[in-house]
Structures are given as C-alpha cells and as structure tokens.
Amino acid sequence: MTIEEALVYTLSGSAPLNGLIGDGKGALRLYPLQAPQDLPTPFVLYATSDPDQLQTMTGWLGLWEQAFRFDCYGGQAGGSYASAKAVAGALFEVLGALPPQADIGPRGEVRVQLVERDGGSDELEPPVHADESGVDYVGLGLRVHWSPGALAGPTPPVGPPPGALVDEAGDYLLEE
C-alpha cells in the first residue's frame, strides 16, 4: 500500500469529512488530479510528489518525505470560500492530529512520523478570484514524513535508488 492510499483510507474514516465531502454512499468526493465532470461541490482534488528517501552523511534512512497538495473546492460564489476552508480545516484536523509513529492503512502498512503544513503560513488565504467556472477553492499543502508500518510486511530496500552511481565501498556518488 502506498502512502497516498493509506492517507485516503484514513481520511475516509473521518466523520467531519464525510459530512462535508461524502457522496452519501460511504465514499468521499476526494480524487487524484481531476474530478468527474459536473461533480457537485464541495469536493477535493489532490496531487502528490514522488517519495524522497532521506539520508545522512553516513547513509540512507528508512524514512521518506512526500509532499501533498489538496485543492478544496467549495462551490459557487457566496459561501463557497467558507465551505472550501471548512474542508481544508477538516483535512488538516485529521492528518495533523495523527500522533507520532501512527500506523495507518487497513492493516497499518504505513507509519506516519510527522505531518506538517507546507508553504510557510498556517493561514489559508482567500483566492484572489475564482477559476473560470466561478468555483472558489482553498489549497492546503502538507509534507508527510513516513516509513513502512509495523505490519507492512517486508521493508523496502534502504539504499541508493536503482541506477545510482556507487563506489567500491558502496558509497553514493553524486557524479563520476
């Protein structure tokens, strides 16, 4: 299970989020990159970066960092910003409240070490203008530090990425 799947699984168990962006059938209106056409608001689109394995001067860690961007769409003008802000607040409430070392996913496949806001300010700023369809949205950037969970099964290999240059001692080389 990926960190993305584990986060979506965790968010789907949130009563406040189900009240805001639930589809009435037990699923959230939470979609990667794009939503179905003519979807009623509010809903959330998300994008993520590739995981970045962290390292120290002495080697690679079994710890990854990954950025997530949640765009919370609130609806047509007049209360739409408040709706989008409520959805973003509920998202951060669920993910930001995870205790250190929280195992998430159906079987605890991913261990979340830390969730922090990405972007400098803790304030959600109102949009300067709505997009061309007149729908307001609020963006929420998060940076998640994670590792395989206690029940994840085999741990992925720790070390340089495939194809990386290494010397005879196994040290990672930046260039030849």
N, C-alpha and C positions, 0 to 999 in steps of 0.2 A: 504494500500500500504506500502511495506517495504522501508527502506532507500535504499536498493540495487536497487529496481525497480524505485524509484524516481531518483536516480543518473543516471541510464541507460537512463531513459526518458529525463533527462536534457542533457546528452551527445549526444543523438540522434538529438537534435536540433542545434548542433554546425556545422556551415558551414565548418570551417577548418578541423574538424574531419571527416565530410562526404567526404571532398576532399581527405583525407588520407586513411581512412579505410571504406569508404562507399562501398556498394556492387553494386551500380548503380541502385538499385530498391527501394531506400529510407530507407534501414536498414544499420546499422553499422556491421562490422565484429568484434563484441565485444561479447565474450562468457564467461559464468561462467565455470571455471576449465579446460575444454577441448574444443578444436575446432573440427569441422568436418574434417575427413581425406582428405588429398590433397587440403586443402584450400589455395587459392593464398594469398601471403603476399602483403602488411602488414596486420596484424590483432592483436587483443588484447585479452588476457585471463585475467580474474580477479578472485580473491578469497577474501572472507571476513571472519572476525571473528564474533562470536556471539556478540550482543549488550551488553554492560556493563552499567547497571544503576548506576549513580553516587550518592553518599551520603555524608552528612556532619556529624558532631558529633551529630547533633540534629535530623537527619532523612534523608529519601530518597528524591532525587530531581526528578523532571520530566524531566531529562536530561540524554541522553545516549551517550556513546562513542563507536565507532566501527572502527576497522582497516580494510583497503582495500589494496590489493596488485594487481597492474596492471602490467602484463608482455606484453611488446610491441614488437612484432616480426616484424623485418624489411625486411627480405628476404635473399637471398643467398649472400655470401661474395662479397664485392665490392659495397659500398654504402648502405649496409643493416643496418649498425650501424647508419648512418645518418638518414635513414628512421625511424628506431625504436626510435631514440632520438626525431625526429620531432613529432611522435605520442605521446610520453610521455610528451613532451612540450605542445602540444595541449590539452591533458587531464588535465594537471595541470593549464593551462591557463583558461579553462572553470570552473573547480571546485575551484581553488584558487581565482578566481575573484568573486565568489559569495559574495555578501555583507552580513554582519551580519544580522541574522534574515530573511534570504531568504527562502521563501516558494517555494518548488519545487514539481514536480509531476504534472499530468494533472490538478488537482484541488487544488494544494498547500497542499497536505496531509502531507508533511514532512517539518519541519522548520530546516534549517541548521544554526547552531550557529557559527561554525568555521570549516575550513578545513586547516590542516597543514601537511607538509611533515613528514613522519615517517621514522626514520633511521639516523638522525643526520646531514647528509650533504645535501646541496642543489644541489650539483653537481651529475649528472648522470655519473657513471663510465662505461667506455667501458668494455665489457666482456673480461675475460682472454682468453677464447676460445669459439667458437660456440658450440652448442649442437651437438649430433651425426649426425644430418641431415644437418649440415652446415648452419643453420639459426641463425643469430645473434638476440639478444633481449636485451632490456633495461627494468629494473624493476623500478617501481615507487610505493613507499609505502605512503599511506595517512591515517591520523587519522581524522575521522569526528565526530564532536560533534553535536548532533541533538535532537530534541524534536518533538512531534506531531505538525503539522502545524495548522494555524488558521482555515483552512477549513477542517480539518481532521475528524471532527465528534467527537464521544465520545473519551475522553482521556483515554489511558490505565491506569490501576490502578497503583498508586505510592505506593511502599512499598516493603517489603521483597519478594524475589522470592518464588514461591509456594514450600511448604515443609520446609521452613526455620524455625529455632527454634526461638521463641519469648517468652519473659516473660509475667507476668500478666499485665504489663504496656504497652505492645506492642513493647518493645524494642527488637531489633535484637540481638540474642546471637550467638557468634562465636562457642561455644561448650557447651555441657551440664555440 
